[in-house]
Amino acid sequence: MDFAFGPQDEAFRREVRSWLEERVAGAPARRAWERELGRGGWIGLGWDEDGYGNRRVDLTRQVVWAEEYARSKAPARSGHIGENLLAPTLLAHGTPEQKRRFLPPIAQGRELWCQGYSEPGAGSDLAGIRTTAERTAEGGTAAAMATASGATAAGTAAAGTAGARATPARATVVRAAEGGIVGAGATAVRDQGAAPSGAFRVTGQKIWTSLAHEADWCFVLARTEPGSTRHHGLSFLLVPMDQPGRVEVRPIRQMTGTSEFNEVFFDGAVARAEHVVGGEGNGWRVAMSLLGFERGVSTLAQQIGFAEELGRVLRAAVATGAATDPVVRDRLVRLWAELRTMRWNALRTLGSSGSPGDAGAPSVAKLLWGGWHRRLGELAMQVRGAGAAVGPSDWSAERPYELDVAQHLFLFSRADTIYGGSDEIQRTIIAERALGLPKEPRG
């Protein structure tokens, strides 16, 4: 595919750059920034349909937006899971009612989502999921139906509290509508909507759930057919997170000292029957479709960040004298060449997305960037020498775990070859689905 940018693309680039320059310096907090993006019409540019508060642009302009956003050093996105994963899935598999309910709040930046796939015993192997969703009696209870109603299509209602509710055994993290986390057991006031004709009770544990502590909703892969195994009997449910006593979020403290990931416990959480995407029992098909959407123009934006990180490592190598070592120079050049290769591979796969011979492309991309980023983190430490083991500030009880940028890169990148499907899983996918090799025996 020809990715040469024409005059109209460059005009769009100037529009994007001007908008970002006016706002990035004083950018508000994460949730407020999502609403700012929504007001600017920058959410949902790549959706297959418009009419939900988004505007559609062609692929080259999607690339322009992603690249300029990365270069501007704008805040990290909180709404990308809803925009780039759930929305394309709803457009492909959702009912008209589901699209009308959920897409406008995503395009407005008013509702945030997290992904409920991985479990302690079902990480890269999603077919091992044990979380269950049991259908309630028709009508359910009034309290359960009200809980599952969630926010209206206009987005989450104004923040507030409706009293406190005790949470048995565990404290529940609950999000207020306008951002932040309110106290355990407190709940935001919401428009409860009409009671559904049925519901599911979701019980189980999800892990490594990005941004669950901020999310209003979670799309959950759960087993709705008792006794089913592997990829059979699964359903894709949309579950509101604001269910005190039924949904608990526990942040996971990582080696970096931060907590981007979470454990999520569902204890009879309610999901409305009409919020099953793709039909009951078709969860595996919907879930696999969603994983295909993880590849896209965001890969190119990610590579811009990688290039900036490589530049910092190069400057550190020059400053410390490590660049005089021919082995270090070789590694630096190799990383630069591999990054260029990843860019051209990303452009190639964008142009051929959906083609029959494209089955292994997402796995190839994950293998390439995961290993590359991990090697970059290792080199970032090597060029620093012994000083790489020393933190940026003296230890104190108030700030016991301080890392500089290079140290954070090294530690966080250790996970790159594991999360999102480990390297072993990616190679199996390539072997079985792309190359047609015999399937690996499974017990």
Steps between C-alpha positions, in 0.01 A plus 500: 500500500624849413549702818627817333334799664324736259421872536170430677675270747756769576221754551343257745839464671516877550148496648593221740829658601338839562222350713745301711744789545220718637394242759780261597694742722202552731340161446255404776491174695449174314120474495456871427754468217290223344200733500714771341597258223134413456397863465773544238366206299823300530352175638379235257685622192560144384154354568328334206187707558429857602183651646597430861663835571820399320641607166655251259825563319699282261791284607775749414339764720461251782876449474552879503290536817681215678845631409427861594341395827811302593736781397305759698558307826130530577369316808474122492155394391245354741237437234699301247357164611146614429592684181736249340379164634137507611364747242623306191364182662157656550502629143574147379283295736275731702130559462372843389387560858844415639666734253264787585549444873876459524670668203399865563638507858829354371517762222427772757773371734244459777515125567820303551544127448726216611548152356403193706682217324800360688456294817751346742460166320422639156749761391631441152271195473162676504310178437571403863268770637311408817302816571131412478191699407180339623168619360256620765127434501303716258471851638754444776482718809440870480829579675701278269337641189561857613866424564548358152328790328814714529523847354278639227615537140596858573781367715547454870270717707623780724723384779357469845442251775192309599602393843744232600467131457708251693717266296542156650859397572655734241503872422358591160655764277218704344535768234309825516375634168737793464818307572705392793416235756252555778499319828437133546132423491397842368318500168433759233143608432394370159191498281386144558294465181237237434526153651613233253313178435782287638859510613815303570684464829875511434733327747875456469835676491680689224863608521742737325201721424636831372330817634231308688541750785376776267249311286122539504441177309678172431448268204525154653553162339312253721364146487120507463449129423552282811735209438644646181874485437761681295355751252147361515225655713660845539324835473620860465324714761505873576517541878467829694783544750303710748351211698603533866536161664492326163805643322835555669813643339840432657799682346808281438826661609767433239880498505488860386309601814197599292162328461369522145355148526235364732322193628122516462270282710140444390273368775158467340546816293200570279508531122185569302393231254485754217863588569629168366689577179472260207245277668523258792759227444684689227755664729804326354427627150445855628809487723725382217362774277586759764859377526537574130418865568800534734711553192459836326633850465577507874796274418656785302449742789661245733804494274541876526527456876751221445710729279510763774611237751771378264619859461534536878701177520726620217563834672576319827748273318682804360499679837643202691752402233326165447456587132873445447441128561450334159258246652280780636513681167394181323203458736394862451510473122319167508221647716466796262477270196248272672283797590492611137409145400212500750366822349495363147346176621227696679425700185494179296252328732279808523470493125413129489281482812239231475658315208496117515879478535504742789413259784839513671570872454396614851715228657800589282464865602479410869810281476692777327423788733492300825850362458631829358378706794639254753843512334486879502437497876800274553723728292376804692650345813820382331598844369456649848744260661500458878303823539196326358451327836468830690165673530448867410448612860592394852272252671233635730199353672275737305652410159643150540500395137628756253612407147636712221374466142759242393445283807124506446553403135718205599262362763172558317628359171569166669126437467478583130564143388235368742190720512260514207589140421844364580760441229434125524129552434570735209730244336233232543242724331735565209577130464141377516294779342743657252725209399247220543730281710351221718337629815681472829356220720289640784400313811 
